[in-house]
Amino acid sequence: MAGQVATGSRRGLRSALPLLLPAYLWLTVAIFLPLSAMVFFSFMTELPLSGKAWSFTLDNYASFFSQPLYLTLLAASLRLGLEVTLWCVVIGYPAAYVLAKVLRGRSREAIFLLVILPFWSNGLVRIFSWAMVLREGGILDTALNAVLPFKINIDLMYSYPAVIIGLVHSYVPYMVLTCYLTLQAIDDSLIEAGRSLGASRLQMLKRVIIPLSMPGLVAGAALIFVPVVGSFMEPRILGGRTGTFYGTIIEDQFVAVFNWPLGAALSFILLAVVLVILALASPVLRRAA
Amino acid sequence: MAGVQVANLSRSFGAHKALDDVSIDFADGGFYALLGPSGSGKTTLLRQIAGFDFPDSGRIAIGGESVERVPVEKRRIGMVFQNYALFPNMSVADNVGFGLSVRGQAKAAIESEVLRALDLVQLGKLGARRPHQLSGGQRQRVALARAIVTKPRVLLLDEPLGALDKALRVDMQIELKRIQREIGITTIFVTHDQEEALTMSDRIGILRDGRLVQEGPPEEIYDRPKSEFAATFLGDANIFRGETTGTGIRLPDGTAIAAGAGATLAAGARASCAVRPERIRIGTDSGTSDPNANMLRGQISKRIFAGNSSTYFVDRDGQTLKVIVQNTGVEKLAEGQKVVLHWSPESTVLIAAG
């Protein structure tokens, strides 16, 4: 019996191989090889271009620990990731709840479309439209002054809030989608059962709905936190001088300073830190999920 | 505990009248079955009593208190759902204790109440399990324990046994009835299974297209159906249609059928007679000395053997009649055989044409 099951699953793997192969081939070529090259770069003194002499070194990693700026920026980026993730929960979860449990039919489709619209627009276009909205004399400023009886000055451009706004806008659909999927899987009769037992809406949310949608919250948080910590486009364009983060420093190494080895080393430190954070959080998250 | 009064209740969804002027009095401590085909409004009625949905017009009172605008969480009802609706993120004990803990009761009190409720449904040792580790019958019991632990005024059951297999369903019917007697709670039970309704309830309400067709004790509805629908939906019935003679009907071919029960109708009106298949005697000769007995001749077209009984389908003047006979080992009638059917007028119910 056990032998049969084993041969059965082996045969299953063999027949599945042609299906798996393209994906793994692609992953190997597109991710593993460049990443390996980057690991290699991160231990070099110079890029081996135009015949420059180079040798192996740990200096790139050491400079992260010797210069407090990097640590400060990493902390700022982690905080940014945390804040953006929190805002995405605050904004995305209620929207997902309404989509999954309140709206039906046509209106649900329409609202859904609005939620995933940011996915379909170019990231740069999205960010520059925010610049139009947030700057002094921009759309928000003009609109508010047209409505309000007193004069106010709204200039959010090149500020930390602008970075948050831009990032939340880019990433909130992930939270809506992952939460929507888990919320929709919750049987309506569970909510009715809870109400028939005398639970208020808040009690239902706290004790049944949020625990059951935890997998969606966790997945959404992971999908948002990781890229936001390494983000550079939104901080640079919307944050201006205040928008210097760990991600922008890495970008500088690659495109401005042309110090690829240091950029690669800083990237892998970030990767390690993020992995450690996810690993530390995973027992907590698994219990919650 | 409390009785439930429903008066002139109506509810429409768009153009569809889900409930149309329904009035029923559910007596305190009674076991009441709402029976009807799907779409008859029985579940809508239950959800109105529960408070998941409010009526367009009419009154609902629980224990004499008007509740038609009171939301479900304030009605103090217990409800068991068809799919059990147990919280998958909680243990069995936490599921059962949920209603008590949202009311802010002390932990120790909740624990002892939960144990009592689990003992009542004979699941005393399974409190630590998760719902997905239980069988269908066990989940059903947990759902029941969860619904009654808060001492609700009414217990509402929405096709609670529908997902169980036949043998388990019969066990649960007995169990449910025992528990209901033990705590004496007013119970309203929605089902489309007529056998379930007959065996379990003190009273049955039959619904069709949002209207209450007939309401009363099971024996009364079974023996004195007031419509063809009630006669055929609750149990099997042979229906004869013709013109009433006041005490029976005359079939189109002139045969008279005498009825001993049912409506009083003016002679000449269209009417039907209903006879239960098990009330009809079948034989090769008349075999009765009763001069008043109804008698028809026919030919057996089919015989279905069902162990303790046999069902004969007898063709007679374009109509197929159903006769159920206990298998006593005496009668041996074959398909194709010419037979005589007879039954007493007392077993015949006169029904006004619907």
Interface residues (C-beta under 8 A of the other chain):
Chain A: D187 S189 L190 E192 A193 G194 R195 S196 L197 G198 A199 S200 Q203 R207 V208 P211 L212
Chain B: A50 F52 P71 V72 E73 K74 R76 I77 G78 M79 F81 Q82 N83 A85 L86 F87 P88 N89 F98 G99 V102 R103 R146 A147 T150 L156
